[in-house]
């Protein structure tokens, strides 16, 4: 029960940080995805039965405040979670370089996937450009080690977490 409460508090922290950073970079068209950073960190700590719902809810939360296609973030986040769980057997997510590179790649993938889903289902093109996507992914990657560290220190042990 303790880890569930900690996970809920981390989710609240993720929403606050996501809102603050997204607001900071919104005027220049850069989309920094802090919520996805937290979601990826959850996948590296939580067992799949707890990680997948957490990641899906993170994406769904962003969809509630989205004026585009409802469900696109939840879908993109879940696909990213699948990739993290597949890669977790081969990569050391405790290494800062792995954290940064995986966040960079997955934020870029999620951005492209969101744009593709919106274009497919809405026939609307909402693309800020590859440069803005890559800059946002780079900023997310630079913040990621701090997020991973906070999640690792907060969620330890218990039935929800993977064994070390």
VEXDREN-2710 file (C-alpha; in Angstrom, 1 decimal):
% VEXDREN-2710
k/r/px/py/pz
1/UNK/0.0/0.0/0.0
2/UNK/2.9/2.3/0.7
3/UNK/4.3/2.2/-2.8
4/UNK/0.8/2.8/-4.3
5/UNK/0.6/6.0/-2.3
6/UNK/4.1/7.0/-3.3
7/UNK/3.2/6.3/-7.0
8/UNK/0.2/8.6/-6.7
9/UNK/2.4/11.3/-5.1
10/UNK/4.9/10.9/-7.9
11/UNK/2.1/11.2/-10.5
12/UNK/1.0/14.5/-8.8
13/UNK/4.7/15.7/-8.9
14/UNK/4.9/14.7/-12.6
15/UNK/1.8/16.7/-13.5
16/UNK/3.1/19.8/-11.7
17/UNK/6.6/19.6/-13.3
18/UNK/5.1/18.8/-16.7
19/UNK/2.8/21.8/-16.5
20/UNK/5.6/24.1/-15.4
21/UNK/8.1/23.0/-18.0
22/UNK/5.5/22.8/-20.8
23/UNK/4.4/26.3/-20.0
24/UNK/8.0/27.6/-20.0
25/UNK/8.7/26.3/-23.5
26/UNK/5.2/26.7/-25.1
27/UNK/5.8/30.2/-26.4
28/UNK/8.7/29.0/-28.6
29/UNK/6.8/25.9/-29.9
30/UNK/9.0/23.3/-28.1
31/UNK/7.1/20.4/-26.6
32/UNK/9.0/19.0/-23.6
33/UNK/7.3/15.8/-22.4
34/UNK/8.0/15.4/-18.7
35/UNK/5.1/13.2/-18.2
36/UNK/6.6/10.6/-20.6
37/UNK/9.9/10.8/-18.7
38/UNK/8.1/9.9/-15.5
39/UNK/6.2/7.1/-17.4
40/UNK/9.4/5.6/-18.7
41/UNK/11.0/5.8/-15.2
42/UNK/7.9/4.0/-13.8
43/UNK/8.5/1.2/-16.4
44/UNK/12.0/0.7/-15.3
45/UNK/11.0/0.3/-11.6
46/UNK/7.5/-1.2/-11.7
47/UNK/6.5/-4.7/-12.7
48/UNK/4.5/-4.8/-16.0
49/UNK/1.1/-5.3/-14.3
50/UNK/1.6/-2.0/-12.4
51/UNK/3.7/-0.2/-15.0
52/UNK/1.4/-0.5/-18.0
53/UNK/-1.7/1.0/-16.2
54/UNK/0.5/3.8/-14.7
55/UNK/1.9/4.7/-18.1
56/UNK/-1.6/4.5/-19.7
57/UNK/-3.0/6.8/-17.0
58/UNK/-0.2/9.3/-17.5
59/UNK/-1.0/9.5/-21.2
60/UNK/-4.7/9.6/-20.6
61/UNK/-4.2/12.4/-18.1
62/UNK/-2.5/14.5/-20.9
63/UNK/-5.4/13.6/-23.2
64/UNK/-7.9/15.2/-20.9
65/UNK/-6.2/18.5/-21.4
66/UNK/-5.6/18.0/-25.1
67/UNK/-7.7/19.6/-27.7
68/UNK/-6.6/17.3/-30.4
69/UNK/-7.3/13.6/-30.6
70/UNK/-8.4/12.0/-27.3
71/UNK/-6.4/8.9/-26.6
72/UNK/-3.4/9.6/-28.8
73/UNK/-1.1/10.2/-25.8
74/UNK/-2.4/7.1/-24.0
75/UNK/-1.7/5.0/-27.1
76/UNK/1.7/6.5/-27.7
77/UNK/2.7/6.1/-24.0
78/UNK/1.6/2.5/-24.0
79/UNK/3.6/1.7/-27.1
80/UNK/6.7/3.4/-25.4
81/UNK/6.1/1.3/-22.3
82/UNK/6.1/-1.9/-24.5
83/UNK/9.4/-0.8/-25.9
84/UNK/10.9/-0.1/-22.5
85/UNK/9.8/-3.5/-21.1
86/UNK/11.3/-5.2/-24.1
87/UNK/14.5/-3.3/-23.9
88/UNK/14.8/-3.7/-20.1
89/UNK/16.1/-7.2/-20.5
90/UNK/19.0/-5.9/-22.6
91/UNK/19.8/-2.4/-21.2
92/UNK/20.9/-1.1/-17.9
93/UNK/18.4/1.7/-17.1
94/UNK/20.3/2.6/-14.0
95/UNK/23.0/4.2/-16.3
96/UNK/22.5/7.9/-17.0
97/UNK/23.4/7.5/-20.6
98/UNK/20.8/4.8/-21.1
99/UNK/18.2/6.9/-19.4
100/UNK/18.9/10.0/-21.5
101/UNK/19.2/8.1/-24.9
102/UNK/16.0/6.1/-24.2
103/UNK/14.0/9.2/-23.2
104/UNK/15.3/11.1/-26.3
105/UNK/14.3/8.3/-28.6
106/UNK/10.9/7.7/-27.0
107/UNK/9.9/11.3/-26.7
108/UNK/10.7/11.7/-30.4
109/UNK/8.8/8.5/-31.2
110/UNK/5.8/9.6/-29.1
111/UNK/5.7/13.0/-30.8
112/UNK/5.8/11.5/-34.3
113/UNK/3.3/8.9/-33.3
114/UNK/0.9/11.5/-31.9
115/UNK/1.2/13.5/-35.1
116/UNK/0.5/10.4/-37.2
117/UNK/-2.5/9.4/-35.1
118/UNK/-4.0/12.9/-35.3
119/UNK/-3.4/13.1/-39.0
120/UNK/-4.9/9.6/-39.5
121/UNK/-8.0/10.0/-37.5
122/UNK/-8.7/13.8/-37.8
123/UNK/-7.2/14.6/-41.2
124/UNK/-5.5/17.5/-39.5
125/UNK/-1.7/18.1/-39.6
126/UNK/-0.4/19.4/-36.3
127/UNK/3.4/19.3/-36.8
128/UNK/5.6/21.8/-35.1
129/UNK/8.6/20.6/-37.1
130/UNK/11.4/18.2/-36.6
131/UNK/13.7/20.8/-35.1
132/UNK/11.3/21.6/-32.3
133/UNK/10.6/17.9/-31.7
134/UNK/14.3/17.2/-31.4
135/UNK/15.0/20.2/-29.1
136/UNK/12.1/19.1/-26.9
137/UNK/13.4/15.5/-26.8
138/UNK/16.9/16.8/-25.9
139/UNK/15.6/18.9/-23.0
140/UNK/13.6/15.9/-21.8
141/UNK/16.7/13.7/-22.1
142/UNK/18.7/16.2/-20.0
143/UNK/16.0/16.3/-17.3
144/UNK/15.5/12.5/-17.3
145/UNK/18.3/11.4/-15.0
146/UNK/16.9/13.5/-12.2
147/UNK/13.4/12.1/-12.7
148/UNK/14.8/8.5/-12.9
149/UNK/16.7/9.1/-9.7
150/UNK/13.7/10.5/-7.9
151/UNK/11.5/7.6/-9.0
152/UNK/14.2/5.0/-8.0
153/UNK/14.6/6.5/-4.6
154/UNK/10.8/6.8/-4.0
155/UNK/9.7/3.4/-5.3
156/UNK/11.7/0.7/-3.6
157/UNK/10.8/-2.9/-2.8
158/UNK/7.3/-4.3/-2.4
159/UNK/5.2/-6.4/-4.7
160/UNK/4.8/-3.5/-7.3
161/UNK/8.5/-3.1/-8.0
162/UNK/11.0/-5.3/-9.9
163/UNK/13.6/-7.1/-7.9
164/UNK/17.1/-5.5/-8.2
END
